[in-house]
Amino acid sequence: MARFRESQHPDFHRLNSSVAFDRRLWPQDVAQSRAHVRMLADRGIVSEADRDELLRGLDAVELEFTMDRFGFESEDEDIHMAIERRLTEIAGAVAGRLHTARSRNDQVATDVMLYTRERAAHAWMEIGELMAALLARAEQHADWPMPGYTHLQRAQPVYLGHHLLAYFWMLERDRARFAFAEAQAGSMPLGSGALAGVNFDVDRRTVAEELGFPGVAPNSIDAVSGRDFVLDYLNAAATCSTHLSRLGAEIVLWSSAEFGFCELPDSWSATSSIMPQKKNPDAAELLRAKAPRVVGHLAAFHGVMHALPLTYNKDLQEDKEHLFDAVDTLELTLAAATGMVAGVQFNRERMAEAAGDEMLAATDVADLLVRLGMPFREAHGVVAGLVRAALDDGKVLSELSDAELAAHSDVLAANAGQFREVLAQSSWLESKVSEGGTSSARLTEQIAAARAALDESAAQRPALDESAPR
């Protein structure tokens, strides 16, 4: 006799059902069920004949999914119950043995953890593709001057290769975050039951090994109630998406007529519905707009987990839509960023012209005065006066006469030749000799370090890649 006298209200069924979105977990659920039933047979909990029938049934279910022929029913609450219902239709009453020694609580947690491990590993690899594209473009444009900016105002010149590698190192840190997220999703929950463990002497470690988990969750309560591995993925995705948004924002600016630094390929651009001359950087704009969406998922799921009592609560069903949409959004934007970086064409003449603004050498002039013995703060004031005088007279710094220099600094007037040498454009870039700076020698070192980082990681494919459920 059923526990309830009344059937579920249709609106409650819609509220409670997750099959509309968690159906993507079918590969993880089938793989988990296969490993689970093999273990049950090995431990003598089910017979070998039952094992074989269940495995044949699971093969048939998998085939229906892969052929896109699996038929969902209106009463299917989630993907796990849908698979069990269909397995019963195929294999008969023996399907009821599959759920021996497991609860939906540890079953769901295991599926989500498997999925998170797989997508974290995939993000790690996709980020590596974008890093490779950035490095290739940096090598091609290692000696192309452009203005660097602070407050979106021209500040100091840099080489384009140096600027592009800034994103390379952001992404290198992103990869470390995804590697951490994958590692944190490494303790298999299955075998924890509803919350207290199961009443059978199961072999959790054999199942974990088959599914590619490094270990098993040491505490059954934590195993079924924890979703911090989802938070770890969302955190990595939010930070990575934020980095992509900065790249997108610069592409939008640089491709405008006002900057004219680059042009996106047609394949990553859109036009106007009314203005046929337009070439809009829609893909880059969407890199900006998608980032807060992913950050929102992180914040929202923190809200779900906040103050949630142990152990399992239906609130945890909300992990999936936040996770799934973040995965889809991140993977799509990473592909878009890689395509744009690989195909964008830069305008060397336009960037060099902008980088040739002599005002960008102001700091170098101040540093010259420091080398001549003047305290930096005093040198800063002297150069600020020079800039003001040049702007007032409609001149560039190199057009100031020796007498005008003397009006601001006797030291500068006495060393006018050095002053004008500093204003030679190449010196602005090559003077940045500190480690990590933009000078050619340092940029060559940085490119070599970036290449070494990619080569090293190529030999360290994510562990999950070798053992993902099939």
Backbone hydrogen bonds, N-H to C=O, Kabsch-Sander energy under -0.5 kcal/mol:
donor,donor_aa,acceptor,acceptor_aa,energy
13,H,9,H,-2.5
14,R,10,P,-2.1
15,L,11,D,-2.2
16,N,12,F,-3.0
17,S,13,H,-2.0
18,S,77,E,-2.7
19,V,77,E,-1.3
21,F,18,S,-1.6
22,D,18,S,-3.2
23,R,19,V,-0.8
24,R,21,F,-0.9
25,L,22,D,-2.1
26,W,23,R,-1.6
29,D,25,L,-2.4
30,V,26,W,-2.6
31,A,27,P,-2.3
32,Q,28,Q,-2.6
33,S,29,D,-2.4
34,R,30,V,-2.3
35,A,31,A,-2.2
36,H,32,Q,-2.6
37,V,33,S,-2.6
38,R,34,R,-2.1
39,M,35,A,-2.0
40,L,36,H,-2.4
41,A,37,V,-2.1
42,D,38,R,-2.4
43,R,39,M,-2.1
44,G,41,A,-1.3
45,I,40,L,-2.7
46,V,40,L,-1.1
51,R,47,S,-2.3
52,D,48,E,-2.5
53,E,49,A,-2.1
54,L,50,D,-2.7
55,L,51,R,-2.7
56,R,52,D,-2.2
57,G,53,E,-2.2
58,L,54,L,-2.6
59,D,55,L,-2.3
60,A,56,R,-2.0
61,V,57,G,-2.2
62,E,58,L,-2.7
63,L,59,D,-2.3
64,E,60,A,-1.9
65,F,61,V,-2.0
66,T,62,E,-2.9
67,M,63,L,-2.2
68,D,65,F,-1.6
69,R,64,E,-4.0
70,F,64,E,-1.0
72,F,70,F,-0.7
76,D,73,E,-1.6
82,A,78,D,-2.2
83,I,79,I,-2.2
84,E,80,H,-2.1
85,R,81,M,-2.6
86,R,82,A,-2.3
87,L,83,I,-2.8
88,T,84,E,-2.0
89,E,85,R,-1.7
90,I,86,R,-1.9
91,A,87,L,-3.5
92,G,88,T,-1.8
94,V,91,A,-0.6
95,A,92,G,-2.0
96,G,93,A,-2.0
97,R,94,V,-2.1
98,L,95,A,-1.3
100,T,97,R,-1.8
102,R,99,H,-1.5
107,Q,103,S,-2.3
108,V,104,R,-2.9
109,A,105,N,-1.9
110,T,106,D,-1.9
111,D,107,Q,-2.2
112,V,108,V,-2.7
113,M,109,A,-2.1
114,L,110,T,-2.7
115,Y,111,D,-2.5
116,T,112,V,-2.5
117,R,113,M,-2.4
118,E,114,L,-2.3
119,R,115,Y,-2.5
120,A,116,T,-2.4
121,A,117,R,-2.2
122,H,118,E,-2.1
123,A,119,R,-2.7
124,W,120,A,-2.1
125,M,121,A,-1.7
126,E,122,H,-2.7
127,I,123,A,-2.8
128,G,124,W,-1.5
129,E,125,M,-1.5
130,L,126,E,-1.8
131,M,127,I,-2.6
132,A,128,G,-2.3
133,A,129,E,-1.9
134,L,130,L,-2.5
135,L,131,M,-2.6
136,A,132,A,-2.3
137,R,133,A,-2.1
138,A,134,L,-2.4
139,E,135,L,-2.4
140,Q,136,A,-1.8
141,H,137,R,-1.5
142,A,139,E,-0.9
144,W,141,H,-1.3
146,M,158,V,-2.6
148,G,156,Q,-2.7
150,T,153,Q,-2.0
153,Q,150,T,-2.3
155,A,148,G,-3.1
156,Q,148,G,-0.5
158,V,146,M,-2.9
160,L,144,W,-3.2
161,G,141,H,-1.7
162,H,159,Y,-0.5
163,H,159,Y,-2.0
164,L,160,L,-2.7
165,L,161,G,-1.7
166,A,162,H,-0.8
166,A,163,H,-1.0
167,Y,163,H,-0.6
167,Y,164,L,-0.9
168,F,164,L,-1.0
169,W,165,L,-2.1
170,M,166,A,-1.5
171,L,167,Y,-2.5
172,E,168,F,-1.8
173,R,169,W,-1.6
174,D,170,M,-1.8
175,R,171,L,-2.5
176,A,172,E,-1.5
177,R,173,R,-1.8
178,F,174,D,-2.2
179,A,175,R,-2.5
180,F,176,A,-2.1
181,A,177,R,-2.3
182,E,178,F,-2.5
183,A,179,A,-2.2
184,Q,180,F,-2.6
185,A,181,A,-1.0
185,A,182,E,-0.5
186,G,183,A,-0.9
188,M,186,G,-0.7
188,M,215,G,-2.6
192,S,189,P,-1.4
197,G,192,S,-2.6
202,V,200,F,-2.1
204,R,202,V,-0.9
207,V,203,D,-1.3
208,A,204,R,-2.6
209,E,205,R,-2.4
210,E,206,T,-2.1
211,L,207,V,-2.1
212,G,208,A,-0.8
212,G,209,E,-0.8
213,F,208,A,-2.7
215,G,186,G,-1.9
217,A,188,M,-2.7
223,A,219,N,-2.3
224,V,220,S,-1.7
225,S,221,I,-1.4
226,G,222,D,-2.1
230,V,227,R,-1.1
231,L,227,R,-1.6
232,D,228,D,-2.4
233,Y,229,F,-1.8
234,L,230,V,-2.9
235,N,231,L,-2.7
236,A,232,D,-2.2
237,A,233,Y,-2.9
238,A,234,L,-2.7
239,T,235,N,-2.2
240,C,236,A,-2.4
241,S,237,A,-2.8
242,T,238,A,-1.9
243,H,239,T,-2.0
244,L,240,C,-2.4
245,S,241,S,-2.1
246,R,242,T,-1.5
247,L,243,H,-1.9
248,G,244,L,-2.8
249,A,245,S,-2.3
250,E,246,R,-1.9
251,I,247,L,-2.2
252,V,248,G,-2.3
253,L,249,A,-2.1
254,W,250,E,-3.3
255,S,251,I,-2.1
256,S,253,L,-1.4
260,G,256,S,-3.1
261,F,254,W,-1.9
262,C,254,W,-1.5
263,E,345,Q,-2.4
268,W,265,P,-1.8
269,S,266,D,-1.8
270,A,280,N,-2.2
272,S,275,M,-0.8
278,K,275,M,-1.8
280,N,270,A,-3.5
282,D,280,N,-1.6
283,A,268,W,-0.6
285,E,281,P,-2.3
286,L,282,D,-2.3
287,L,283,A,-1.2
288,R,284,A,-1.2
289,A,285,E,-2.0
290,K,286,L,-2.5
291,A,287,L,-0.8
293,R,289,A,-0.6
294,V,290,K,-1.6
295,V,291,A,-2.4
296,G,292,P,-2.3
297,H,293,R,-1.5
298,L,294,V,-1.8
299,A,295,V,-2.4
300,A,296,G,-2.9
301,F,297,H,-2.4
302,H,298,L,-1.9
303,G,299,A,-1.7
304,V,300,A,-1.6
305,M,301,F,-2.3
306,H,302,H,-1.8
308,L,305,M,-1.9
316,L,313,N,-2.2
317,Q,314,K,-2.2
318,E,315,D,-2.3
319,D,316,L,-1.9
320,K,317,Q,-1.2
322,H,318,E,-1.0
323,L,319,D,-2.3
324,F,320,K,-3.8
325,D,321,E,-2.1
326,A,322,H,-1.7
327,V,323,L,-2.6
328,D,324,F,-2.6
329,T,325,D,-2.6
330,L,326,A,-2.7
331,E,327,V,-2.6
332,L,328,D,-1.9
333,T,329,T,-2.4
334,L,330,L,-2.6
335,A,331,E,-1.7
336,A,332,L,-2.2
337,A,333,T,-2.8
338,T,334,L,-2.3
339,G,335,A,-2.2
340,M,336,A,-2.4
341,V,337,A,-2.6
342,A,338,T,-2.3
343,G,339,G,-1.5
344,V,340,M,-2.1
345,Q,263,E,-2.5
347,N,261,F,-3.1
348,R,346,F,-0.9
351,M,347,N,-2.1
352,A,348,R,-2.6
353,E,349,E,-2.3
354,A,350,R,-1.9
355,A,351,M,-2.5
356,G,352,A,-1.1
357,D,354,A,-1.0
360,L,357,D,-2.2
361,A,358,E,-2.3
362,A,359,M,-1.6
365,V,361,A,-2.0
366,A,362,A,-2.2
367,D,363,T,-2.4
368,L,364,D,-1.8
369,L,365,V,-1.9
370,V,366,A,-1.8
371,R,367,D,-2.3
372,L,368,L,-1.3
373,G,370,V,-1.9
374,M,369,L,-2.5
379,A,375,P,-2.5
380,H,376,F,-3.0
381,G,377,R,-1.6
382,V,378,E,-2.1
383,V,379,A,-2.5
384,A,380,H,-2.2
385,G,381,G,-1.9
386,L,382,V,-2.0
387,V,383,V,-2.7
388,R,384,A,-2.1
389,A,385,G,-2.4
390,A,386,L,-2.6
391,L,387,V,-2.6
392,D,388,R,-2.3
393,D,389,A,-1.8
394,G,390,A,-0.5
394,G,391,L,-0.9
395,K,390,A,-3.0
399,E,396,V,-1.6
400,L,397,L,-1.7
405,L,401,S,-2.3
406,A,402,D,-2.5
407,A,403,A,-1.5
408,H,404,E,-0.5
408,H,405,L,-1.4
409,S,405,L,-2.3
413,A,409,S,-2.2
414,A,410,D,-2.3
415,N,411,V,-0.7
415,N,412,L,-0.7
416,A,413,A,-1.1
419,F,415,N,-2.1
420,R,416,A,-2.2
421,E,417,G,-1.7
422,V,418,Q,-2.3
423,L,419,F,-1.1
424,A,421,E,-1.4
427,S,424,A,-1.5
428,W,424,A,-0.7
428,W,425,Q,-1.2
429,L,425,Q,-0.9
430,E,426,S,-2.3
431,S,427,S,-1.4
432,K,429,L,-1.2
433,V,431,S,-1.9
437,G,434,S,-2.4
439,S,432,K,-1.6
443,L,439,S,-3.0
444,T,440,S,-2.4
445,E,441,A,-1.7
446,Q,442,R,-2.3
447,I,443,L,-2.7
448,A,444,T,-2.0
449,A,445,E,-2.3
450,A,446,Q,-2.6
451,R,447,I,-2.6
452,A,448,A,-2.3
453,A,449,A,-2.2
454,L,450,A,-2.1
455,D,451,R,-2.6
456,E,452,A,-2.6
457,S,453,A,-1.9
458,A,454,L,-1.8
459,A,455,D,-0.8
459,A,456,E,-0.8
460,Q,457,S,-1.9
465,D,462,P,-1.6
466,E,463,A,-1.5
467,S,463,A,-0.6
467,S,464,L,-0.8
468,A,464,L,-1.0
